[in-house]
């Protein structure tokens, strides 16, 4: 079933280029939620930036369903939430969570094995 993306392709601007692909939840790209949790893992693929993006409210059942995620160019997700751009040069492994009070990303301990 085709996805109805919140941001039309013709509205994607070059914010970050040449940084590779990333994985993002449909809560961001389809439902229009801002990034609430982002992490970067080491990648063995040259085209993979290692970044993974979530709204932060995805349930375990939601994340277990691979159809709720897609691979995107990192620039695409930067267009959905430009607040991530300042953290994209952070080397792996790392993780950031959006603070509910300040709306800023703060470093957190990654919830995955590095």
Steps between C-alpha positions, in 0.01 A plus 500: 500500500650839403579742780364853508800704604439817700759696301468502119820415313505840328536668841824319590788749509874424515571543874762225535641325198720201436462350847333176399185321598316463828204313642192690617164417650176572317396696808734769362459474124133401477346626825707819513635462854834663583803286576493414871782246513793454267802278517799418290660161482814397323428395144681254278335637185662802340161644402347464849548796733411282799225740610160368619209735572186450708221726621559343839145378557522183289383190688689172501239356261542800269878468484476125447320560169758584229232657279493792747853602398677599180850585386542864400776733401606680818409830334136390477469454876684828560222665301235336717674622815783753452574488875701181438757668275716634784558143629567317173879526518511319836699179457347160572401366741280778635137572585292812560155551644287812468437660839125554548556829685777669299422329166878461456685175432704372791751215488381175658652158543430298185241226550682266263826312512774700332 
